[in-house]
């Protein structure tokens, strides 16, 4: 199997308030994450939109191949199409490589499928036109199994009907934000059963697992299922196999 580092989207998405830190302290956490991604040769550093410009500078200064990714309309995905496009455009200006949009899964659950299709088409088009990889976070913890299947298939069908075959590998379906609030003890991120459903229904689009990746063994299981990217706030711990972690 390929080196686990090649699958890793090393992630930090907390605001200073969420982390209980000052802005300066939180900025330092972001800088440290990007520096670690550079040193460890991870695939990507996933950070909040307001941190993208700083992350870009750090990667460029190091002449590193590490990619910079960010989340759009995070974490609920209900900000509307125009807000998504505006935020994504700014991230592109700031030097982002990959855009992880949170799909409006609540609109989908309400049956507003045409609205969701339009969002997926327009936001994907923006990213691909700018030469960026696009990922769609469906928030599996908020969905029933049949909804995971249906929303994954919706994204796939939009991409296959509206874009070229050469673009398929650049549009992912992603499991989770890691910030969804579930009852105590219930997973709020990727699980093996949810990933099976995604992989079965996303192809030829790739799948990214995020949230709830606890250890190296679980990461390897997810890759064996067919997942090609892993989002985690503990990438180094998982790669080194040094125990279980508390994932974002």
C-alpha positions in Angstrom: 0.0 0.0 0.0 1.1 3.6 -0.6 2.6 5.6 2.3 -0.3 6.7 4.6 1.1 10.3 4.4 -0.1 10.4 0.8 -3.7 10.1 1.9 -3.6 12.6 4.8 -5.4 15.9 4.8 -4.0 17.2 8.1 -6.8 19.3 9.6 -7.5 22.1 12.0 -10.8 23.9 11.7 -11.5 25.4 15.1 -12.0 29.1 15.7 -10.1 30.7 18.6 -13.3 30.7 20.6 -14.0 27.1 19.9 -10.5 26.2 21.0 -10.5 28.4 24.0 -7.5 30.3 22.7 -6.6 33.8 21.9 -6.5 34.7 18.2 -2.7 34.8 18.3 -2.5 31.3 20.0 -5.0 29.9 17.5 -3.0 31.3 14.6 0.1 29.6 16.0 -1.7 26.2 16.1 -2.6 26.7 12.4 1.0 27.6 11.5 2.3 24.6 13.4 -0.1 22.3 11.6 1.0 23.6 8.2 4.7 23.4 9.2 4.1 19.8 10.4 2.4 18.9 7.1 5.4 20.3 5.2 7.9 18.3 7.4 5.9 15.1 7.2 5.1 15.4 3.5 1.3 15.0 4.1 -0.9 15.5 1.1 -2.7 18.6 2.3 -3.2 21.0 5.2 -6.9 21.7 5.7 -7.5 25.1 7.5 -10.3 27.7 7.8 -10.8 30.2 4.9 -9.3 33.1 6.9 -6.1 31.2 7.3 -5.6 30.2 3.7 -3.4 33.2 2.7 -1.0 32.5 5.6 -0.9 28.8 4.9 -0.1 29.5 1.2 2.8 31.7 2.2 4.3 29.0 4.5 4.1 26.3 1.9 5.5 28.5 -0.8 8.3 29.7 1.4 9.3 26.1 2.1 9.0 25.2 -1.7 6.8 22.4 -0.6 4.3 20.3 -2.6 1.8 20.2 0.3 -1.6 21.5 -0.8 -3.7 24.0 1.0 -7.4 23.2 1.4 -10.3 25.0 3.1 -13.9 24.5 4.0 -16.7 26.5 2.5 -20.1 27.3 4.2 -18.8 25.4 7.2 -20.1 23.6 9.2 -23.8 23.5 8.4 -23.9 24.3 4.7 -27.1 26.3 4.7 -25.7 29.8 3.9 -27.0 29.7 0.4 -25.4 29.5 -3.1 -24.2 33.1 -3.3 -22.5 32.9 0.1 -20.8 29.7 -1.0 -19.6 31.2 -4.2 -18.3 34.4 -2.6 -16.4 32.5 0.1 -14.9 30.1 -2.5 -13.8 32.9 -4.8 -12.0 34.6 -1.9 -10.2 31.3 -1.0 -9.1 31.0 -4.6 -7.7 34.5 -4.5 -5.9 33.6 -1.3 -4.2 30.7 -3.0 -6.2 27.6 -2.0 -5.7 24.3 -3.8 -8.8 22.4 -2.7 -12.4 23.6 -1.8 -14.4 21.4 0.6 -18.0 22.7 0.4 -20.6 21.6 2.9 -23.6 20.6 0.8 -27.0 21.9 2.1 -27.9 18.6 3.5 -30.9 20.1 5.4 -32.3 21.3 2.1 -31.8 17.8 0.6 -33.6 16.2 3.6 -36.5 18.6 3.0 -36.8 17.4 -0.6 -35.3 20.5 -2.3 -33.2 18.4 -4.6 -33.2 20.9 -7.5 -31.8 23.6 -5.2 -29.1 21.2 -4.1 -28.3 20.1 -7.7 -27.9 23.7 -8.7 -25.6 24.4 -5.8 -23.4 21.4 -6.6 -23.2 22.3 -10.3 -22.4 26.0 -9.8 -19.9 25.6 -7.0 -18.2 22.6 -8.7 -17.9 24.7 -11.9 -16.3 27.5 -10.1 -13.7 25.3 -8.5 -12.9 23.3 -11.6 -12.6 26.4 -13.8 -10.0 27.7 -11.4 -8.1 24.5 -11.5 -9.1 23.4 -8.0 -10.1 20.1 -6.5 -13.6 20.2 -5.1 -15.0 18.1 -2.3 -18.7 17.8 -1.2 -19.2 17.2 2.5 -22.6 15.4 3.0 -22.5 15.0 6.8 -23.3 11.3 7.2 -24.2 11.6 10.9 -27.2 13.8 9.9 -28.4 11.3 7.3 -30.2 8.0 7.3 -28.5 5.2 5.2 -30.9 5.7 2.3 -30.2 9.5 2.4 -26.4 8.8 2.3 -27.0 6.7 -0.8 -29.3 9.3 -2.4 -27.2 12.4 -1.7 -24.0 10.7 -2.8 -25.7 9.6 -6.0 -27.1 13.1 -6.6 -23.6 14.6 -6.4 -22.2 11.9 -8.7 -25.0 12.4 -11.2 -24.6 16.1 -11.4 -20.9 15.8 -12.0 -21.3 13.1 -14.6 -24.0 15.0 -16.5 -22.5 18.5 -16.3 -18.7 18.0 -16.5 -16.1 16.1 -18.5 -14.9 12.6 -17.6 -11.4 14.1 -17.1 -12.9 16.1 -14.1 -14.4 13.1 -12.2 -11.2 12.5 -10.2 -11.2 16.1 -9.1 -14.6 16.0 -7.4 -14.9 14.1 -4.1 -17.7 13.1 -1.9 -16.6 13.6 1.7 -18.2 12.1 4.8 -18.3 14.7 7.5 -17.4 18.0 9.0 -16.5 16.5 12.4 -18.5 19.3 14.0 -22.0 17.8 13.8 -23.6 17.4 17.2 -24.8 13.9 17.9 -26.2 12.3 21.0 -23.4 11.1 23.4 -21.6 8.1 22.1 -23.0 8.3 18.6 -20.3 8.8 15.9 -20.3 12.3 14.4 -17.8 11.4 11.6 -17.0 8.7 9.2 -17.9 5.2 10.0 -17.1 2.0 8.1 -20.9 1.4 7.2 -21.3 5.0 6.0 -18.2 4.8 3.9 -19.3 1.5 2.3 -22.4 3.2 1.1 -20.5 6.2 -0.2 -17.9 4.2 -2.0 -20.6 2.0 -3.6 -22.6 5.0 -4.9 -19.9 7.7 -5.6 -17.9 5.9 -8.3 -16.3 7.1 -10.5 -16.0 10.0 -8.1 -13.4 9.5 -5.3 -14.4 9.5 -1.6 -12.8 11.3 1.4 -13.3 10.1 5.0 -13.2 12.7 7.7 -14.0 12.8 11.4 -13.8 9.8 13.7 -10.6 8.3 12.3 -9.2 7.1 15.6 -6.0 5.1 14.8 -3.8 3.6 12.1 -5.8 0.4 11.8 -9.0 2.3 11.1 -7.3 4.5 8.6 -6.0 1.4 6.7 -9.5 -0.2 6.8 -10.9 2.9 5.2 -8.3 2.9 2.5 -8.9 -0.7 1.8 -12.6 0.1 1.3 -11.6 2.5 -1.5 -11.3 5.8 0.3 -8.5 7.9 -1.3 -8.2 10.8 1.2 -8.4 10.9 5.0 -9.2 14.1 7.0 -7.8 14.1 10.5 -6.5 16.5 13.1 -4.1 13.8 14.3 -2.3 12.8 11.1 1.1 12.4 12.5 -0.1 10.2 15.4 -2.1 8.0 13.0 0.8 7.7 10.5 3.2 6.7 13.3 0.7 4.3 14.7 1.2 5.7 18.2 -2.2 5.0 19.7 -5.8 6.1 19.6 -6.6 9.8 19.1 -9.4 12.2 19.7 -10.3 13.3 16.2 -11.8 16.6 15.2 
